[in-house]
Amino acid sequence: MALAERRQREKEQRREDIVNAAEKLFFSRGYDNVSMDEIAGEVELSKPALYYYFKDKESLFFAVVNRGIKILRAMITEEQKSAQASDIKFGELSMASIKFIQEYPDYARACIYFRSGRFDLSDANSMSCDAKEIIEFTEEIYESIFLAIKFYIEDGTYRPDVNPAVAVVVSTFITDGIANISPFLRKFMETHGVTMQQLYLEIGDLVYHMLMNTGEKSEDMYSRMSKWRNDRFATDQDKG
């Protein structure tokens, strides 16, 4: 192996080690309670060496968040294949998001924190490549949901008075709320025998009923969508 190639691989591995260390600390203690000194100590690097790889704590956090985004992208692709096989044209994004929250809750909460307004993301020229990728993905998802809802309004499946932009905002509120559900609500659910899977399915039903138009076409879509969602959860249980 050429010297330059070996050094590049060593550099990439060191960067990966730094992100691993930061991820561990961010997930266990929260972004605001972690310092660059602590991350440097965790990975056994000097602080100047750490800054050689990441200019600040924000860019390091964005690298962690982007790991989660890459996982979510792969999950969306999987759900899209399943939805297409079942002739379902809308719902794969919400299904992938719910599974992401279930399987990768720390990444899900990190993604929400990224979007919370905590960070100044106004200057595209100064932000990291990871931040740009996350923003591009987030805008892409919002637009995909918007266009899907708009399509079903126009073909008569969804109510004509639904504002697709508002529907995107509401669906995002719901998804983020599930990811950050409080211990008090979890206890309340347990007291009343509500499982997380039941919560996901029934919230989905509520949202679809809010959107659905009256008529046979809408009822058929709702029936097929409900079956597909239940089958997807059942498939995951079988894998487990």
N, C-alpha and C positions, 0 to 999 in steps of 0.2 A: 504493500500500500504506500502511495506517495506521501511524503511528509505533509504537504499542504492538505491532502485529503484527510489524513489522520488527525491533524489539528482541527480541522473543521468538524469532524465527528466528535472530538473531545469537547469542543465548544458547544455543540448542540446538546451533548449529554449533560454538560454542566448547567446549561440553561434549563434543561428538563428537571435536573435535581433541585434547582432553585424554585421552580414553579411547584414541584412536589412539596417542598418545605413550606412555601407560602400558603399553598392550599390547605395543608394540615392545620396551620395556625389560624388562617382566616375562618375555616369551617368550625374550629373548636372554640374560638374566642370572639369572632366578629371582626370586620375590617377595621373599625375605629380603635380596637383594643390591641392591635398588633403594630409593632414598629419595624423599621428596616433593620435596626440593630438586632432585634430578636430573630428576624429571618436570616440575617447573616450568620448569627450564632448557630441557628438550627442546621444550616447547610455547611458550617465550618469554613466560612469565607470572611475575608476582611470586608469592611463596609465599602471601601473604594472598589474592590473587585466586584461586589454586588452591583454597584452603580455602573460598572462597565457593561453589564448585561441588561439592566433596567434602569431608566433614568429617574424613576420615583416609585413610590408605593402604588400609586394609581395604575401605572402601566403594568405592574406585576399582578395586581388584582384583575385587570382586564384580561391578562393571559390566562388566569384561572377561569374566569367567566367564559372565555372563548372555548375552553375545553368542553364546558357544558353545552355550549351552542353546537359544537361539532357532534356531540352525542345526540342532541335533539334533532339535528338535521338528519342523521342516520335513522332515527326512529320515525320521523315524518315520512321518509322515503319508504320504509317498511309498511307503514299504515296506508300510504297511497297505493301501493301494489295490492294490498288486501282489499281496499275500497274499490279499486278498478275491477278486480275480479268479481266483486259482488254488485257491480253497477251502482256504486254509491259515489256521488260526485262531491259531496260535502260532508265533513265530519272527521276526516282523517287528521286534520290539524289539532282539533280538540282532543281526539283520542290519543295522539302522540304526546300532547302536552300533559294529559292526566297520567299517562304511564311514566313520563319523565319525572313528574312530581313524586309518584310512588317509588320509583326505583332510584332516583338521584335527587333526594330532597335538598341536600346542601347546595348542589349546583343550581337547582330551581330557585332557591332563596337568593343565591348570589346574582343570578340573572335579574331578579326583581329589584335587588338593591342597585344594580347598575342603572336601571331605568327610573329609579326613584327621584332623580333630580339632585342627588348628593354630589354628582360630579359635573364639572363644567365641560360640556361636549360641544361647545359652540364653534371652536376653532379646528376645522378639519386638518389644517396644515401642521398643527402641533400634536395632534393625538396619535396614539400608536396604531399600528396595523391591526392589532387585535380589536381595539375599540371601533375602528372603521368597519371591520367585518361584522361585529356584533350589531352595530347600528344598521348596516345594510340588510342583515338577516331580519332584524326586527321590523324594519319598514316593509320588507318583502312579505313577511307573514301577515302584517296588518292589511296590506293591499290585496293579498290572496283571499283573505276572509271577506273583505269588502266586495270583491268582484264575484265571489261565490254567492253571497247573500243577494247581491244585485241581480245576478242571473236568475235565481229562484223567485225573486219578486217579479221579474219580467215574464217568466214562463208560467206564473200563476200559482206556484207551489206555496210561496210565502205571501203574507198579507201585503197589499199595495201601499198601505200607510206606514210600513216599516222604513225607518231611515237607516240605510246600511252602515253609515259611518257611526251612528249612535250604537247600533248593534255590535259593531266591532269593539267599541269602548266598553260596553256592558259585559261582553264575553271576556274581555281582558280583566276587568274588575273581578269577575267570578273566578277565573283561573288563578289570578294572583292571590285572591282570598283563600282559596283552597290550599295553596302552597304555604300560606302563613296562618293557617287555622290555629287558634289559640288552644292551650291546654284545657281551658274551661269549657270550650265548645266540644273538644274531644271527650271530656268527662261527661258532658251532657248527652252526647251521642251514645256513649257506652251505657249510660243509665237507661236510655230508651231503646237500646238494642239496635242502634243504627251503625253499620259497618262503613268503613271508608268507601268500599266498592259500591255499596248501596247508595251512599251519598253521591258519588260520581254519576251513577246511572239516573238517579232521580233528578239531579240538577240538570242533566242532559234532557230529560223529559220535559222539565219545566221550561227550559230555553226553547226547545222545539215547539212546544205548545204556544209559547208567546209569539213565535214567528209564523207558525203555520196558518195558511188560509183554510177556509172551509171547502169541502169537496172531496171527491173520490181520489183525485190525483195526489192531494196533500196527505190524505190518510194512507195511501199506498206508500208514499215516500217515508212517512213516519214509521209505518210497520216494518219496512225493509231496513231503515236506519236502526231501529230498536233491536231487531234481530242481529244485525251486523255487530252492534256494540256489545251485546250480550255474548255473542260468539267469540269476539276478540278477547273479552275478559276470561271466558271459559278456556280458550286456547292457552292463555298465559298461565292459568292455574294448572292445566295439564302438563305444561312444560316444567312448572315448579315441582 
